[in-house]
Amino acid sequence: MVTLSVELTDLEYAALAHIAVDPHDWFSDMVKLRCRNTIHEVADLKIKEMIADPSVASIPADKEVIFETLVNDGVIKPASQMMEEEVERTKMLVSTTQDLIPETPALDGTRPV
């Protein structure tokens, strides 16, 4: 179990209290709703994938089980990890393009002799 908290200024809290009878409950409910929506969105995509795969004999009825399996299999990763992996892929592409030496004089800035 993980506990999250947020620090608000007095003005931010006043704004939240203006729209929510119980700001603490509202905050908790919104975070849990976003998590539940993500679980369902990811599971729905996986279910479509499994339906299209003729080798799949059965599909779990519980979307949380599907999501948990994806987490345990390393398919679902934290956004920070996905961003780091994308940065590394981009660095590899950039270094590859920098290693290219143009063979056409017009491209390398030299004039024909």
N, C-alpha and C positions, 0 to 999 in steps of 0.2 A: 504494500500500500504506500502511496506517495501523498504527501500533503503539500499543497501549493498555497502561497499567500501573496498578497499584493499590497504595496504601500501606496496610499493615496494622500494627497494634500487635503487639507480641510475643505478647500473649494471643490476638489474633485469628489470628495465624499458627499458634500452638499448636493452636487449635481446628481450623483447616483441615488441619494436618498429622495430626491425630487421625483424620480421615475420609478422607484422601487419601494414598496412598503417595508421590506426587510432587505437592505443592501447585501448582507452576508449571504442570505438564501439566494438572492438573485444571482450573485456572482457564482456561487456554487452550481446553481441550476444551469447557468449559461455554459460553463465549462463542461459540465457533464453532458449537456445536450450536444455540444460540438464534438465531443469524444464519441458519443453514441452515433451521431451522423457519419463520422469518419469510418467507424466500424462497419456500418451498414453500406456505405458507398463502396468501400474496398471489397467487402464480402459479395455484394451484388455483381461487381466486375468479375470476381473469381468464380462465382456461380455460373455466369454466362460462359466463361472460359471452360469450365468443367462440363457444361451441357454440350458444348461444341466438340468436346474431345470424346471420341467413341471408346477410348480405352478406360474411361472413368465409369466404374460400376455403380457407385453410390455417391450421393452428395449429402454432407451433414445438414441437418435441418436447422441448426443453431448458427446464426451468423457470427456470434462471438467465438464459437469453436473454430470456424473458418479463419477468422482474423487472428486468433491466438496461434493457430497452426502456421500461418504466414509469418507471424512475429518469430516464433520458435525456429522456423526454417531460414530466417535471415532475409526473407523477401521484404518484409516491412522494416524499414530502417528509420532512425531519427532524421528529420530534415537537415540537421547540422551535418550528419554523416553523408547524406546524399549530396549536399552542397560541396563538401570537401572532395568527394569522389569526382564530381563534375569539374571542379577547379583543377584537379590532377589530370583529368582527361584533356582539358583545354590546354594546360601547360605542355602536355605531350604533343598536341597538335601544333602549338606555336613553335616549339623547339624544332619540330620536324620541318616546318615551313622556313625557318631561319637557316636550316642546313642546306636548303636548296640554293644552288648557284645558277643564275640565269646564263643560258648558253647563247642567247641572242643579244648582240651588241646593243640593240635598242632598249633592251630590258636592264642591262647592267650599267648603263650610263656611259659606256666607252664608245669611241668612234671607230669606225673601220679604218684600218691602216692602209 
